Amino acid sequence: MQDLKFHVIACACALSFVVTAHAQDNAAQAAARAAVIAQLAQLDNTKPAPVAPAPKPAPVAPVVVAPAVIAPVVVSPTPVVAVTNQDNAAQAQARAVLVQPAPAPVAPIAAPVVVAVAPAPTTKAGRLQALNAQYKANQIAPQNYYIQREAILSGN
């Protein structure tokens, strides 16, 4: 972080030196600068010539378009071919299995989980160790950790 501050300060100093350290104009440069300034002042004093408005376009006569005539589409019906159910024995058996409803899923019964709860520590060191274990396991927010730690250390 300190290196970054040093580099920023060094660049700012170098840039200010480059901006301020320039040579004086020679006679030709001074004359050219004075001529440009005079031309700019002259342009500022003159008013621009008025711009003539653009001529209006000639009116266009409306075009009348005849409505298009659409010929009706004639669709001839296609003959429907009767499909016969000529399944062999394996296909008939597979079709029968597919038609049957699926059996309802059976939910597994979980065994109850027994959790051993350690008794709350009574000494100050024990309570601090339990609080630190909760903090390291991400079971308590840092702000709450410091509040409870102060309460334990103050004797409350």
N, C-alpha and C positions, 0 to 999 in steps of 0.2 A: 504494500500500500504506500509505503514511504517512497519506493522507487518510482511509482506512478506519479506522485506529487512532484518529485524532483524533475521528471521528464516534462511534465506539463509546464512547470515554472521555467525550465530551460528553453522550451519551445516558445513560450510567450516572450521571454527576454530577447531571443534571437529574432523573432518576428518584429518586435518593436524597434530593434536596431536596424533591421533591413528597411523598414518603412521610413524611419527618420533619417537614415544615412544615405543621402543622394547628393550628387554634385550640383552646383549652381548652373543655371542655363548659360550657354554662350550667347553671343550677340545674335546669331541667326535664329536660335531657338526662341529667344526673347521677342524678336521681331515677328516670328511666325505665331507665337502665342498671342501677341497684341493684335495681329490681323484677324485671328480666329475670334477673339473676344469682340472685336469691332463688328465682324460679320454677324455674330450672334445678337448683338445689341440692335443692329439694323433690322434683322429678321423679327425681333420682338416688337419693334416700333411699327412695322408695316402690317397692314391688314390683309388678310387673304382675299383674293378676287372672289366675287360671288359665283357660286356654282349654278349654272343654268339647270332648271328642273328637267328631268328626263321626259322625252315626248311620250304621250299616251299611246298605247297600241291601238290600231284600228279595230273597230268592233267586228266580232266574228259572227257570221250568220249561224243560227242553230241548225244542226244536222238532224234530219228525221230518219230514223232507222225502222225498217219494217220488222215486225215480230217474226221470229223464226218459227217455222212449222216443223213440228217433230212428229215423225211417223210412229204409229203405235207398234210396239214390239209384240209379236205373236209367239207364244211359247206353246209348243206341243207337248202334252204330257207323255212321260216315258212310262212304259209298262213296268209294273211292279212284279218282280220275280219272287215267288213264294220260296222261303227258305225252309227246307225240311230239316228236322232234327235227326240226323243220321249219325249219332254218336256211337262209338264203339264202347265196350264195357269199361275201359279205363277212363275214358272221357266222362261217361255217365257217373262213375264213382267220384271223380274229381269235382264234377258239378254239384253233386249231392253234398260233398264236404264243404264247398264254398257257400252253399245256401244255408247251412246250419249256423245258428248264432254262436258267437265266440263265448267261451266260459268266462264268468266274472273273475277278475284277478283276486287272489287271496293275499291280503296284507300280512307280512310276517309279524309275529308278536315278539317285541323286544323284551329282553330280560331287564328288570329294574337295575339301575346302576346305584351302587352304594358308594357314597363319597364320605371319606373320613374327614371331619372338620377338626382342625387342631384347636385346642383351647387358646383363647386370647392371652398373649403374654402380659404379665403383670409388671415386670420391671421396665424401667425407662429404656434400657439397652434392647430388651426384647421387643418392645413396641416400635423402636426405631428400626430394628432389623425387619420386622413384619411390614412396616410402611415402605422401607427401601425395596423389599421384594415385590410389593405391589407396583411400585414406581417402575422398576426394571422390567416387569412383565406387562407394562403398558395398561395396567388396570386402573390407573388413577392419573388425572391430568396434572401437569407440572405445577400449576397454580395451587391446586388442592394439596399436592404433596408438600409444598413449602408452608402452607397454612397449618397443616396438621403437624408438620415437623416442629414448627415454632411452638405450637400448643404443647407438644410432648416435652420439648426442652424447657419451656417455662414452668412445667410442673402441673398443668391443667389436665 
